[in-house]
Amino acid sequence: MKISLSAPAGSVNGPETVTATASIDVGPTPYYIQIFNENGTLIQECGDFTVCSVTFFPSTSGSDLVAFIGNSPGYPPVSSNIQAGSNTVHTVQYFIT
């Protein structure tokens, strides 16, 4: 199993879409695609298909995000339950007035 995470490098005056893509459909498995921020907060969890997306507001100082395929909540998920981990994505909110 593999998982990758993508997001724009930054957004202007609003949210952006963050997308985790798994190499398998997690629907028929006991696993979930989980997206976390750098504080360990779960920002999205999906139990079906290969793609999991969420609308996210990055901070003005930047936010780091990571995704896992696992079956336990928390950050990081219990290591024995992690099936795959993604790359880390850094994104920033820009305000233009």
MOPAC internal coordinates of N, CA, C and O (Angstrom, degrees):
PM7 1SCF
backbone

  N    0.0000 0     0.00 0     0.00 0    0    0    0
  C    1.4464 1     0.00 0     0.00 0    1    0    0
  C    1.5197 1   109.87 1     0.00 0    2    1    0
  O    1.2310 1   121.20 1   -36.51 1    3    2    1
  N    1.3129 1   115.32 1   143.49 1    3    2    1
  C    1.4569 1   121.43 1   176.42 1    5    3    2
  C    1.5177 1   108.38 1  -136.84 1    6    5    3
  O    1.2310 1   121.25 1   -24.01 1    7    6    5
  N    1.3357 1   115.22 1   155.99 1    7    6    5
  C    1.4605 1   121.10 1   176.27 1    9    7    6
  C    1.5245 1   108.58 1  -144.85 1   10    9    7
  O    1.2310 1   120.77 1   -38.83 1   11   10    9
  N    1.3263 1   116.13 1   141.17 1   11   10    9
  C    1.4634 1   120.79 1   176.24 1   13   11   10
  C    1.5257 1   107.93 1  -129.55 1   14   13   11
  O    1.2310 1   121.23 1   -23.72 1   15   14   13
  N    1.3137 1   115.25 1   156.28 1   15   14   13
  C    1.4578 1   122.04 1  -178.12 1   17   15   14
  C    1.5169 1   108.72 1  -126.53 1   18   17   15
  O    1.2310 1   120.84 1   -42.98 1   19   18   17
  N    1.3426 1   116.01 1   137.02 1   19   18   17
  C    1.4588 1   119.71 1   178.18 1   21   19   18
  C    1.5176 1   109.94 1  -136.14 1   22   21   19
  O    1.2310 1   121.57 1   -31.86 1   23   22   21
  N    1.3209 1   114.60 1   148.14 1   23   22   21
  C    1.4597 1   122.72 1   177.23 1   25   23   22
  C    1.5146 1   107.30 1  -162.48 1   26   25   23
  O    1.2310 1   120.03 1   -26.73 1   27   26   25
  N    1.3421 1   117.56 1   153.27 1   27   26   25
  C    1.4629 1   119.01 1   173.88 1   29   27   26
  C    1.5279 1   109.86 1   -61.17 1   30   29   27
  O    1.2310 1   120.05 1   -25.72 1   31   30   29
  N    1.3045 1   117.50 1   154.28 1   31   30   29
  C    1.4655 1   121.03 1   178.24 1   33   31   30
  C    1.5198 1   111.40 1   -64.22 1   34   33   31
  O    1.2310 1   120.79 1   155.78 1   35   34   33
  N    1.3144 1   116.09 1   -24.22 1   35   34   33
  C    1.4549 1   120.43 1   178.90 1   37   35   34
  C    1.5065 1   110.70 1  -171.11 1   38   37   35
  O    1.2310 1   121.35 1   -16.47 1   39   38   37
  N    1.3168 1   115.02 1   163.53 1   39   38   37
  C    1.4571 1   119.77 1   177.35 1   41   39   38
  C    1.5199 1   108.33 1  -130.20 1   42   41   39
  O    1.2310 1   120.95 1   -24.80 1   43   42   41
  N    1.3162 1   115.80 1   155.20 1   43   42   41
  C    1.4589 1   121.26 1  -178.32 1   45   43   42
  C    1.5147 1   108.68 1  -111.59 1   46   45   43
  O    1.2310 1   121.08 1   -59.38 1   47   46   45
  N    1.3313 1   115.55 1   120.62 1   47   46   45
  C    1.4657 1   122.82 1   173.89 1   49   47   46
  C    1.5243 1   113.98 1    55.59 1   50   49   47
  O    1.2310 1   119.21 1  -148.46 1   51   50   49
  N    1.2957 1   119.12 1    31.54 1   51   50   49
  C    1.4570 1   117.97 1   178.89 1   53   51   50
  C    1.5043 1   113.74 1   176.95 1   54   53   51
  O    1.2310 1   121.50 1     7.14 1   55   54   53
  N    1.3247 1   114.73 1  -172.86 1   55   54   53
  C    1.4681 1   119.83 1  -176.91 1   57   55   54
  C    1.5161 1   111.81 1   -79.89 1   58   57   55
  O    1.2310 1   121.70 1    -7.84 1   59   58   57
  N    1.3297 1   114.36 1   172.16 1   59   58   57
  C    1.4470 1   121.96 1   174.57 1   61   59   58
  C    1.5225 1   108.54 1  -138.01 1   62   61   59
  O    1.2310 1   120.92 1   -16.23 1   63   62   61
  N    1.3048 1   115.84 1   163.77 1   63   62   61
  C    1.4561 1   120.17 1   178.39 1   65   63   62
  C    1.5167 1   109.83 1   -99.13 1   66   65   63
  O    1.2310 1   121.44 1   -52.98 1   67   66   65
  N    1.3303 1   114.84 1   127.02 1   67   66   65
  C    1.4591 1   122.65 1   176.80 1   69   67   66
  C    1.5272 1   106.40 1  -107.53 1   70   69   67
  O    1.2310 1   120.38 1   -46.80 1   71   70   69
  N    1.3334 1   116.88 1   133.20 1   71   70   69
  C    1.4574 1   120.61 1  -174.97 1   73   71   70
  C    1.5220 1   111.18 1  -130.64 1   74   73   71
  O    1.2310 1   121.30 1   -52.75 1   75   74   73
  N    1.3369 1   115.13 1   127.25 1   75   74   73
  C    1.4641 1   121.81 1   172.23 1   77   75   74
  C    1.5198 1   107.55 1  -104.31 1   78   77   75
  O    1.2310 1   120.86 1   -45.34 1   79   78   77
  N    1.3233 1   115.97 1   134.66 1   79   78   77
  C    1.4566 1   121.25 1  -179.16 1   81   79   78
  C    1.5292 1   109.04 1  -124.03 1   82   81   79
  O    1.2310 1   121.04 1   -57.91 1   83   82   81
  N    1.3286 1   115.61 1   122.09 1   83   82   81
  C    1.4576 1   121.73 1  -179.58 1   85   83   82
  C    1.5254 1   109.93 1   -98.64 1   86   85   83
  O    1.2310 1   120.79 1   -23.56 1   87   86   85
  N    1.3136 1   116.09 1   156.44 1   87   86   85
  C    1.4621 1   120.86 1   179.75 1   89   87   86
  C    1.5293 1   112.29 1   -80.97 1   90   89   87
  O    1.2310 1   120.33 1   171.07 1   91   90   89
  N    1.3308 1   116.97 1    -8.93 1   91   90   89
  C    1.4686 1   120.94 1   178.51 1   93   91   90
  C    1.5244 1   109.36 1  -134.31 1   94   93   91
  O    1.2310 1   120.48 1   -19.36 1   95   94   93
  N    1.3112 1   116.68 1   160.64 1   95   94   93
  C    1.4599 1   122.64 1   171.83 1   97   95   94
  C    1.5258 1   107.03 1   -78.93 1   98   97   95
  O    1.2310 1   120.04 1   -63.91 1   99   98   97
  N    1.3271 1   117.53 1   116.09 1   99   98   97
  C    1.4687 1   120.30 1  -178.74 1  101   99   98
  C    1.5246 1   112.35 1   -77.20 1  102  101   99
  O    1.2310 1   119.96 1   170.71 1  103  102  101
  N    1.3389 1   117.68 1    -9.29 1  103  102  101
  C    1.4639 1   121.86 1  -177.20 1  105  103  102
  C    1.5151 1   114.92 1   -52.41 1  106  105  103
  O    1.2310 1   119.37 1   130.73 1  107  106  105
  N    1.3331 1   118.81 1   -49.27 1  107  106  105
  C    1.4682 1   118.50 1  -178.45 1  109  107  106
  C    1.5339 1   113.63 1   -85.91 1  110  109  107
  O    1.2310 1   120.07 1  -166.66 1  111  110  109
  N    1.3253 1   117.47 1    13.34 1  111  110  109
  C    1.4694 1   121.57 1  -179.39 1  113  111  110
  C    1.5258 1   109.19 1  -115.29 1  114  113  111
  O    1.2310 1   119.79 1    -9.37 1  115  114  113
  N    1.3231 1   118.01 1   170.63 1  115  114  113
  C    1.4760 1   120.28 1   175.22 1  117  115  114
  C    1.5313 1   112.82 1   -83.52 1  118  117  115
  O    1.2310 1   120.10 1  -171.12 1  119  118  117
  N    1.3411 1   117.42 1     8.88 1  119  118  117
  C    1.4543 1   121.34 1  -173.29 1  121  119  118
  C    1.5246 1   112.90 1  -101.80 1  122  121  119
  O    1.2310 1   121.34 1   -17.14 1  123  122  121
  N    1.3263 1   115.05 1   162.86 1  123  122  121
  C    1.4605 1   123.85 1   178.79 1  125  123  122
  C    1.5157 1   109.02 1  -128.41 1  126  125  123
  O    1.2310 1   120.60 1   -26.61 1  127  126  125
  N    1.3197 1   116.46 1   153.39 1  127  126  125
  C    1.4568 1   121.83 1   166.95 1  129  127  126
  C    1.5204 1   105.30 1   -89.64 1  130  129  127
  O    1.2310 1   120.17 1   -55.00 1  131  130  129
  N    1.3261 1   117.27 1   125.00 1  131  130  129
  C    1.4599 1   122.27 1  -176.16 1  133  131  130
  C    1.5206 1   109.99 1  -125.36 1  134  133  131
  O    1.2310 1   120.45 1   -48.21 1  135  134  133
  N    1.3303 1   116.75 1   131.79 1  135  134  133
  C    1.4641 1   122.25 1   177.81 1  137  135  134
  C    1.5234 1   108.03 1  -114.34 1  138  137  135
  O    1.2310 1   120.74 1   -51.65 1  139  138  137
  N    1.3429 1   116.19 1   128.35 1  139  138  137
  C    1.4599 1   122.81 1  -177.52 1  141  139  138
  C    1.5251 1   110.69 1  -122.31 1  142  141  139
  O    1.2310 1   120.61 1   -28.05 1  143  142  141
  N    1.3479 1   116.45 1   151.95 1  143  142  141
  C    1.4596 1   120.17 1   169.77 1  145  143  142
  C    1.5276 1   108.96 1   -93.45 1  146  145  143
  O    1.2310 1   120.84 1    -2.04 1  147  146  145
  N    1.3386 1   116.00 1   177.96 1  147  146  145
  C    1.4634 1   120.59 1  -174.72 1  149  147  146
  C    1.5239 1   113.29 1   -67.18 1  150  149  147
  O    1.2310 1   119.75 1   164.28 1  151  150  149
  N    1.3212 1   118.08 1   -15.72 1  151  150  149
  C    1.4674 1   121.45 1   177.53 1  153  151  150
  C    1.5209 1   111.67 1   -85.93 1  154  153  151
  O    1.2310 1   120.36 1   178.68 1  155  154  153
  N    1.3252 1   116.92 1    -1.32 1  155  154  153
  C    1.4562 1   120.70 1  -178.86 1  157  155  154
  C    1.5122 1   113.23 1    85.10 1  158  157  155
  O    1.2310 1   120.61 1  -167.67 1  159  158  157
  N    1.3194 1   116.44 1    12.33 1  159  158  157
  C    1.4539 1   120.57 1   179.62 1  161  159  158
  C    1.5245 1   109.72 1   -84.81 1  162  161  159
  O    1.2310 1   120.93 1   -52.96 1  163  162  161
  N    1.3149 1   115.83 1   127.04 1  163  162  161
  C    1.4508 1   120.88 1   175.40 1  165  163  162
  C    1.5157 1   108.04 1   -71.13 1  166  165  163
  O    1.2310 1   120.12 1   -60.22 1  167  166  165
  N    1.3420 1   117.38 1   119.78 1  167  166  165
  C    1.4646 1   119.35 1  -178.82 1  169  167  166
  C    1.5257 1   112.10 1  -104.69 1  170  169  167
  O    1.2310 1   120.37 1   164.94 1  171  170  169
  N    1.3423 1   116.90 1   -15.06 1  171  170  169
  C    1.4652 1   119.44 1   174.40 1  173  171  170
  C    1.5191 1   109.04 1  -163.76 1  174  173  171
  O    1.2310 1   120.99 1   -36.52 1  175  174  173
  N    1.3180 1   115.71 1   143.48 1  175  174  173
  C    1.4550 1   122.17 1   175.62 1  177  175  174
  C    1.5200 1   107.64 1  -139.24 1  178  177  175
  O    1.2310 1   120.46 1   -49.09 1  179  178  177
  N    1.3296 1   116.73 1   130.91 1  179  178  177
  C    1.4616 1   121.76 1  -178.30 1  181  179  178
  C    1.5229 1   108.90 1  -128.40 1  182  181  179
  O    1.2310 1   120.86 1   -44.49 1  183  182  181
  N    1.3174 1   115.96 1   135.51 1  183  182  181
  C    1.4581 1   120.93 1  -177.73 1  185  183  182
  C    1.5092 1   114.79 1  -109.20 1  186  185  183
  O    1.2310 1   120.01 1  -173.18 1  187  186  185
  N    1.3250 1   117.58 1     6.82 1  187  186  185
  C    1.4581 1   121.47 1  -179.22 1  189  187  186
  C    1.5208 1   110.68 1  -135.68 1  190  189  187
  O    1.2310 1   121.10 1   -25.41 1  191  190  189
  N    1.3103 1   115.50 1   154.59 1  191  190  189
  C    1.4610 1   124.23 1   171.70 1  193  191  190
  C    1.5255 1   113.03 1    69.86 1  194  193  191
  O    1.2310 1   120.45 1    14.67 1  195  194  193
  N    1.3297 1   116.75 1  -165.33 1  195  194  193
  C    1.4675 1   121.80 1  -177.07 1  197  195  194
  C    1.5174 1   112.71 1  -110.62 1  198  197  195
  O    1.2310 1   120.08 1   171.00 1  199  198  197
  N    1.3349 1   117.45 1    -9.00 1  199  198  197
  C    1.4610 1   121.19 1  -176.28 1  201  199  198
  C    1.5234 1   110.17 1  -122.26 1  202  201  199
  O    1.2310 1   120.96 1   -42.86 1  203  202  201
  N    1.3152 1   115.77 1   137.14 1  203  202  201
  C    1.4615 1   122.74 1   177.83 1  205  203  202
  C    1.5287 1   107.19 1  -133.13 1  206  205  203
  O    1.2310 1   120.34 1   -59.26 1  207  206  205
  N    1.3311 1   116.95 1   120.74 1  207  206  205
  C    1.4711 1   121.34 1  -178.09 1  209  207  206
  C    1.5163 1   110.50 1  -124.09 1  210  209  207
  O    1.2310 1   121.52 1   -25.51 1  211  210  209
  N    1.3188 1   114.69 1   154.49 1  211  210  209
  C    1.4575 1   121.17 1   177.82 1  213  211  210
  C    1.5233 1   108.76 1  -148.57 1  214  213  211
  O    1.2310 1   120.94 1   -34.61 1  215  214  213
  N    1.3268 1   115.82 1   145.39 1  215  214  213
  C    1.4609 1   121.13 1   172.44 1  217  215  214
  C    1.5168 1   106.85 1   -84.91 1  218  217  215
  O    1.2310 1   120.44 1   -53.18 1  219  218  217
  N    1.3194 1   116.76 1   126.82 1  219  218  217
  C    1.4676 1   121.83 1  -171.49 1  221  219  218
  C    1.5192 1   110.29 1  -133.80 1  222  221  219
  O    1.2310 1   120.82 1   -40.57 1  223  222  221
  N    1.3211 1   116.03 1   139.43 1  223  222  221
  C    1.4690 1   122.82 1   174.41 1  225  223  222
  C    1.5257 1   108.35 1  -103.43 1  226  225  223
  O    1.2310 1   119.15 1   -77.97 1  227  226  225
  N    1.3205 1   119.23 1   102.03 1  227  226  225
  C    1.4647 1   120.14 1   177.32 1  229  227  226
  C    1.5283 1   110.37 1   -69.00 1  230  229  227
  O    1.2310 1   120.76 1   -20.20 1  231  230  229
  N    1.3130 1   116.15 1   159.80 1  231  230  229
  C    1.4667 1   119.70 1   177.90 1  233  231  230
  C    1.5281 1   109.86 1   -80.25 1  234  233  231
  O    1.2310 1   120.50 1   -15.86 1  235  234  233
  N    1.3132 1   116.65 1   164.14 1  235  234  233
  C    1.4608 1   120.56 1   178.64 1  237  235  234
  C    1.5246 1   111.86 1   -71.58 1  238  237  235
  O    1.2310 1   120.31 1   160.29 1  239  238  237
  N    1.3255 1   117.01 1   -19.71 1  239  238  237
  C    1.4671 1   119.76 1   176.18 1  241  239  238
  C    1.5336 1   111.18 1   -92.43 1  242  241  239
  O    1.2310 1   120.67 1   174.68 1  243  242  241
  N    1.3121 1   116.32 1    -5.32 1  243  242  241
  C    1.4597 1   121.08 1   178.15 1  245  243  242
  C    1.5160 1   112.05 1   106.84 1  246  245  243
  O    1.2310 1   121.26 1   -31.61 1  247  246  245
  N    1.3087 1   115.19 1   148.39 1  247  246  245
  C    1.4585 1   122.11 1   178.27 1  249  247  246
  C    1.5220 1   108.82 1  -130.20 1  250  249  247
  O    1.2310 1   121.20 1   -41.06 1  251  250  249
  N    1.3207 1   115.31 1   138.94 1  251  250  249
  C    1.4594 1   121.49 1   174.98 1  253  251  250
  C    1.5186 1   108.21 1  -105.99 1  254  253  251
  O    1.2310 1   120.59 1   -46.91 1  255  254  253
  N    1.3123 1   116.48 1   133.09 1  255  254  253
  C    1.4560 1   122.21 1  -178.59 1  257  255  254
  C    1.5234 1   109.73 1  -125.80 1  258  257  255
  O    1.2310 1   120.94 1   -28.24 1  259  258  257
  N    1.3286 1   115.80 1   151.76 1  259  258  257
  C    1.4612 1   121.74 1   178.06 1  261  259  258
  C    1.5233 1   107.90 1  -146.75 1  262  261  259
  O    1.2310 1   120.38 1   -26.95 1  263  262  261
  N    1.3235 1   116.88 1   153.05 1  263  262  261
  C    1.4644 1   121.44 1   179.17 1  265  263  262
  C    1.5303 1   109.53 1  -125.86 1  266  265  263
  O    1.2310 1   121.59 1   -28.08 1  267  266  265
  N    1.3290 1   114.56 1   151.92 1  267  266  265
  C    1.4574 1   121.88 1   177.10 1  269  267  266
  C    1.5193 1   109.34 1  -134.75 1  270  269  267
  O    1.2310 1   121.01 1   -23.37 1  271  270  269
  N    1.3130 1   115.67 1   156.63 1  271  270  269
  C    1.4507 1   121.71 1   161.52 1  273  271  270
  C    1.5215 1   104.36 1  -105.66 1  274  273  271
  O    1.2310 1   120.63 1   -62.67 1  275  274  273
  N    1.3156 1   116.41 1   117.33 1  275  274  273
  C    1.4600 1   120.93 1  -177.76 1  277  275  274
  C    1.5119 1   110.59 1  -159.50 1  278  277  275
  O    1.2310 1   120.85 1    -1.97 1  279  278  277
  N    1.3390 1   115.97 1   178.03 1  279  278  277
  C    1.4515 1   118.60 1   179.60 1  281  279  278
  C    1.5206 1   113.81 1  -128.27 1  282  281  279
  O    1.2310 1   120.82 1  -157.85 1  283  282  281
  N    1.3247 1   116.03 1    22.15 1  283  282  281
  C    1.4592 1   118.28 1   175.05 1  285  283  282
  C    1.5195 1   109.07 1  -138.05 1  286  285  283
  O    1.2310 1   119.90 1   -43.50 1  287  286  285
  N    1.3303 1   117.79 1   136.50 1  287  286  285
  C    1.4619 1   119.91 1   178.32 1  289  287  286
  C    1.5304 1   110.96 1   -72.84 1  290  289  287
  O    1.2310 1   120.79 1   -13.35 1  291  290  289
  N    1.3139 1   116.10 1   166.65 1  291  290  289
  C    1.4618 1   121.43 1  -179.70 1  293  291  290
  C    1.5095 1   110.12 1   110.05 1  294  293  291
  O    1.2310 1   120.75 1   -17.17 1  295  294  293
  N    1.3301 1   116.18 1   162.83 1  295  294  293
  C    1.4493 1   120.57 1  -177.89 1  297  295  294
  C    1.5115 1   109.86 1  -127.60 1  298  297  295
  O    1.2310 1   119.43 1   -51.96 1  299  298  297
  N    1.2940 1   118.70 1   128.04 1  299  298  297
  C    1.4596 1   120.78 1   -15.38 1  301  299  298
  C    1.5111 1   109.08 1   -71.26 1  302  301  299
  O    1.2310 1   119.85 1   -18.08 1  303  302  301
  N    1.3133 1   117.89 1   161.92 1  303  302  301
  C    1.4577 1   118.63 1   175.45 1  305  303  302
  C    1.5251 1   109.12 1   -56.87 1  306  305  303
  O    1.2310 1   120.23 1   -23.99 1  307  306  305
  N    1.3091 1   117.17 1   156.01 1  307  306  305
  C    1.4602 1   121.09 1   179.32 1  309  307  306
  C    1.5233 1   108.19 1   -51.54 1  310  309  307
  O    1.2310 1   120.65 1   -55.05 1  311  310  309
  N    1.3279 1   116.36 1   124.95 1  311  310  309
  C    1.4661 1   120.78 1  -170.46 1  313  311  310
  C    1.5256 1   112.96 1   -55.15 1  314  313  311
  O    1.2310 1   120.04 1   146.78 1  315  314  313
  N    1.3228 1   117.53 1   -33.22 1  315  314  313
  C    1.4626 1   118.79 1  -179.62 1  317  315  314
  C    1.5218 1   111.93 1   -71.06 1  318  317  315
  O    1.2310 1   120.13 1   165.93 1  319  318  317
  N    1.3371 1   117.36 1   -14.07 1  319  318  317
  C    1.4567 1   121.09 1  -179.90 1  321  319  318
  C    1.5282 1   113.32 1  -103.09 1  322  321  319
  O    1.2310 1   119.85 1   177.03 1  323  322  321
  N    1.3304 1   117.90 1    -2.97 1  323  322  321
  C    1.4628 1   121.09 1   178.14 1  325  323  322
  C    1.5226 1   108.84 1   -79.57 1  326  325  323
  O    1.2310 1   121.14 1   -55.64 1  327  326  325
  N    1.3077 1   115.43 1   124.36 1  327  326  325
  C    1.4574 1   120.37 1   177.15 1  329  327  326
  C    1.5274 1   111.39 1   -97.86 1  330  329  327
  O    1.2310 1   120.53 1   153.13 1  331  330  329
  N    1.3482 1   116.60 1   -26.87 1  331  330  329
  C    1.4664 1   121.39 1   178.76 1  333  331  330
  C    1.5206 1   108.92 1  -163.00 1  334  333  331
  O    1.2310 1   120.57 1   -29.98 1  335  334  333
  N    1.3251 1   116.51 1   150.02 1  335  334  333
  C    1.4605 1   123.42 1   175.81 1  337  335  334
  C    1.5167 1   109.70 1  -126.96 1  338  337  335
  O    1.2310 1   120.99 1   -33.83 1  339  338  337
  N    1.3315 1   115.71 1   146.17 1  339  338  337
  C    1.4663 1   120.17 1  -176.68 1  341  339  338
  C    1.5156 1   111.54 1   -93.84 1  342  341  339
  O    1.2310 1   122.29 1    -2.15 1  343  342  341
  N    1.3068 1   113.23 1   177.85 1  343  342  341
  C    1.4522 1   122.62 1   167.12 1  345  343  342
  C    1.5316 1   108.49 1   -67.37 1  346  345  343
  O    1.2310 1   120.33 1   -18.98 1  347  346  345
  N    1.3242 1   116.97 1   161.02 1  347  346  345
  C    1.4610 1   121.83 1   173.90 1  349  347  346
  C    1.5186 1   108.34 1   -93.09 1  350  349  347
  O    1.2310 1   120.81 1   -43.03 1  351  350  349
  N    1.3311 1   116.06 1   136.97 1  351  350  349
  C    1.4580 1   122.09 1   179.07 1  353  351  350
  C    1.5187 1   108.35 1  -114.48 1  354  353  351
  O    1.2310 1   120.20 1   -48.06 1  355  354  353
  N    1.3301 1   117.21 1   131.94 1  355  354  353
  C    1.4670 1   122.50 1   176.89 1  357  355  354
  C    1.5238 1   107.97 1  -109.93 1  358  357  355
  O    1.2310 1   120.89 1   -51.07 1  359  358  357
  N    1.3114 1   115.90 1   128.93 1  359  358  357
  C    1.4621 1   120.58 1  -179.34 1  361  359  358
  C    1.5274 1   109.90 1  -139.50 1  362  361  359
  O    1.2310 1   120.42 1   -26.85 1  363  362  361
  N    1.3292 1   116.80 1   153.15 1  363  362  361
  C    1.4688 1   122.61 1  -172.72 1  365  363  362
  C    1.5265 1   109.65 1  -132.52 1  366  365  363
  O    1.2310 1   120.53 1   -34.88 1  367  366  365
  N    1.3234 1   116.59 1   145.12 1  367  366  365
  C    1.4698 1   122.92 1   174.07 1  369  367  366
  C    1.5289 1   108.59 1   -96.11 1  370  369  367
  O    1.2310 1   120.59 1   -54.72 1  371  370  369
  N    1.3158 1   116.48 1   125.28 1  371  370  369
  C    1.4592 1   122.40 1   177.05 1  373  371  370
  C    1.5054 1   108.94 1  -110.08 1  374  373  371
  O    1.2310 1   120.60 1   -42.97 1  375  374  373
  N    1.3056 1   116.46 1   137.03 1  375  374  373
  C    1.4646 1   119.82 1   176.63 1  377  375  374
  C    1.5228 1   109.44 1  -112.85 1  378  377  375
  O    1.2310 1   121.32 1   -53.46 1  379  378  377
  N    1.3060 1   115.08 1   126.54 1  379  378  377
  C    1.4644 1   121.78 1   177.01 1  381  379  378
  C    1.5205 1   106.80 1  -120.35 1  382  381  379
  O    1.2310 1   120.92 1   -55.23 1  383  382  381
  N    1.3094 1   115.84 1   124.77 1  383  382  381
  C    1.4596 1   119.18 1  -178.95 1  385  383  382
  C    1.4952 1   111.23 1  -107.72 1  386  385  383
  O    1.2310 1   120.10 1   180.00 1  387  386  385

